[in-house]
Structure formats: C-alpha cells, structure tokens
Amino acid sequence: MGGRETDVVLLDENGIRSDGRKVNETRKVTIKVGVLKNADGSAYIEFGGNKILAGVFGPRDVHPKHMSNPDTGILRVRYHMEPFSVSERKNPAPSRREIEISKVLKEALEPAVILEKFPRTAIDVYLEVLQADGGTRCAALDAASVALADAGIPMRDMVCSCAAGKAADALILDVNNEEDQAGQADMPIGYMPNLGKITLLQLDGVLTTDEFKKCIELGLEGCKQVYEIQKNALREKYFSSGDNN
Amino acid sequence: MTNLSIIDKLKRSKILDLLQEGKRIDDRALDEPRPLVIDTGVIPHANGSARARLGDTEVVSGIKVQPDKPFPDMGDKGIFICTAEILPLAHPSAETGPPQPNVIEIARVVDRGIRESGMIDLSQMVLQKDKSVIGVFADNVVTDHDGNLFDACSYAAVAAIITSKIPKWEMKDDKPVLIEDQASDTPITTIPISVTMGLMGEFIIVDPNLDEWECLDARITITTNSDGNIVALQKGGSDGFSLEQLVKCSELSIVVGKKIRDIIKQATEGSK
C-alpha cells in the first residue's frame, strides 16, 4: 500500500474501525435489480459509499465483426468512473487503471457465464461508478453478476465479491477508502460459492503466507454474505408479490 | 479458454496428456522455471539497464532518472513509473499502436510488485518537499515473446533498478540543477520477485512458455520480497482457482522466487 501518513485511527483499542465497523464486518450493501429500461439486464448497488450502475446488453451482434467467434460468444466488460465520482475531478477518458480493471473483471465473470451457447454474439457489461469509496471493483463485480442474471443469461453460478486486507496489523474484511490509502494490504476477491472457485484475486500490500491464507478465508466469508444479498435482490424483483414482471 | 484456434486446441490436448504423465512440453518439471540469464549495463545511456532472457522470452529494461513533480498527495516521496511494450519485432502477432489491455496489465502488475514491496526507498528522493522530487522510470521492451512476459519484464526491471545510479541534483532558484559526476547507488530495501503460474486442468505449472500460455485456463502472478512475504498478486485468465490451489501457488512463489532472487543477486553483484 502507499502507506500514506494519516491522522485517522484505523483501529481503536476496542478493535473498532474508523467507520465504526468490527474487523470482520462488511459495510451496508443494498442491490436493486432491473433499474434501467433499455438494458437487457441491470442492477444498482450501494456498497458503503460506493454507488454503481451495471447494465447488460446481449447476446447481440458483434461490432466490429472481426471480434466475433464462430465457436462461442464473447464477453466484454467496461468499468468506468464518472468524473464526479472521486474528490478531485477525474478525466473522463479511460485510464490505464480502468482498462486493467475492465480486463480483470471480464476474466472474473467469464468462468460464470455460459458463453458457448451463443456463438458469434457478444454480451456487453457496462459498469458505471457514480461514486467511489474504496472497493469499487468488488462492488462493480457484484452488480455485474446480478445484472447478467437479470438479463436472463445462462450462468454456472453468480460471482460475488468482497475485499479483505490488513490495517493497523489486523486482518480486516471489506477495506474502505481510508484503509486502502493508509492500510497495509488490500485484496479484492471474487468467488463462485457453488463451484468453490476464486475468479478475481488481486493484492497489493505485504502479507505473510499465513496471513495470505487467513485473509482469503476472511474475504470468502464476506463474499458469501454478499451472495445472499444478491440472491435476495433477484428474488425481490422476480418472486415478490408485487407487479414487477 | 474460449478463444482457442484449432492449433491451440490440439496443443492443449497434447500438453494436458503430457501433464497427466507429470511431463511438460519442453521437458521441464512442473515447478521449474525456464533458465534465466541476466545481463546488466547493456544500455550505457540509461541510468541502469538489464536484459533478461527467460527461456526464449527476452526483455530489455532501461531506467531513466530525472527530476519531476511529485504525485499530488505524496509530496514527500520520489516517483516511480513502470511501462511495458511488446515491440512489433517480438512476435508475428504483435502490432504497433496504442497499448492493448494485456500490455497495460503487464506494466501495472510489474509496477505493483516493485512499488508495493517498497524496493526503492522513495523517501530519499525528495529535492524540495511538494515541489520537486526525483523520478525513476523503468521502461520495459519485449524483444522476443515466448510467453510469461510478466516475469521476464519484472526480472529485467528489478535487475536494472538494482544496478542503477541516481545522479545528484541541487535546488537553485527553485529549479533542480544537475551536479556532474556525483551519482550514487539507488537506495534498495528489498528484491521483489514475481512468479507466474498457470492452471491447466488440475495442474499448476510454473513459468508457462508460449505454447502453454496460449491454452491456460487461468494464471496467477505472485510477487514476494526478500523476507519471503507476499507483496502483490494478480489472477488472470478465464477460470478460477480453489483455495487449496492458491495456497499451493503461494508456497511455490516463495520457493521459486528465492532461486530467481539468487540468480538476479549474482548477476547484479559485479556491476554495483
């Protein structure tokens, strides 16, 4: 981590973090399904202070055509941050960071989506970060999975995601922005609970091998909590007694 | 792996058949990286340089050191920037043009390993707080592509940094002025070593060559420091790892990383 100097106490003497959470507690997560009219599937997630919209189109024709594959469909993911999503205005053009995250998220979703069913087509996932508060890639991945399910795309499992890390020498679940800036490690994890596969994994910061294993295990607990919220959000739309669809 | 050509599919089944027998297509053990050869000081115009040859993958890394403005929120530290490029002569499929996502990923993974390990003590590189600092630029060019560019670029960059010298500047009228012939060694705190492993079926292979690389299910790059701690990690590819596989990869990264670190230490010793 940057190890930047800060006045914030990341962990007080009672083991409470700067935003009042315990070490093994995630921020509040709410997901709404089907929030966009034009997209084939969509979701809106609030993950702590993160506010992210996900829209899915497809399977549809591939443009440019040379990208299409006669054996399988292709998945394309664009992760993008709005200029107003962070404290200092961000240039709206895609940065190297956003290009890398787009690629990593694509590869985190690919194991879940049954693309072989749709040769010569593309499934496009657009992730728009309206407000960023640390852990946007995890929250974006959570919303993307739900939006893919909402679009009726066949999947092996949903990918759920949550970060774990280390701050003030303690392993913590769901690293927030302050902990990301001043903490010791941040490890975003994406997981398919029914298949037991970890599909997103990145780390920056220093961990011993023992901490590394514990950190993944802690992160997987957070992922499983998010998984329940994802399923409930889909139930809310498709099985509620209301008049949605 | 959804984008394999017919040739790759045939190769994949051949490689998998061999793995069932515990063999690899180039006769290596599963946990054996290709031979690594490091030459340092190959570009005298650079402040530090190295050529890394990992099997038939070759990367030249040049370090340029020059005064720059600090990052806005890091006025008390020098800056470090790492780039990568696959030159068009490196492979028939390599094209000129703006960097593609896979190349951006390589540069960022190499950058992260070096940055997060704190390899260079950037706090010693401040000329005037919040105004002027020393920047270290590590530019990696791939001249021959035979797979696993992550590690080849990382080894070249690390060796180049170890052998680099920092020229001396002094602030005069708010501008940095170069003092000739006063270069000093770059302050190095640790040697980060990345180890990239591929997952194919149930098998984990260290340092995949291009034939293997093109039909991997997934891959992971783990960077460790001299103390044997993990400092950075990146998963890629279109499949996932189980927890047990990841624990195995983390152990491999430390064992293999130690051997590679010794090679780089030995190669850079004379030129310091």
Interface residues (C-beta under 8 A of the other chain):
Chain A: M1 G2 G3 R4 N69 D71 T72 I74 E88 R96 R97 I99 E100 S102 K103 V104 E107 E110 P111 L115 E116 M187 Y191 M192 L195 G196 K197 I198 T199 L200 L201 Q202 L203 D204 G205 V206 L207 T208 T209 F212 K213 I216 E217 L220
Chain B: T2 N3 P72 D73 M74 P101 N102 I104 E105 A107 R108 R112 R115 E116 S117 G118 A218 I220 N225 G228 N229 I230 V231 A232 L233 Q234 K235 G236 G237 S238 D239 G240 F241 S242 L243 L246 V247 S250 E251 I254
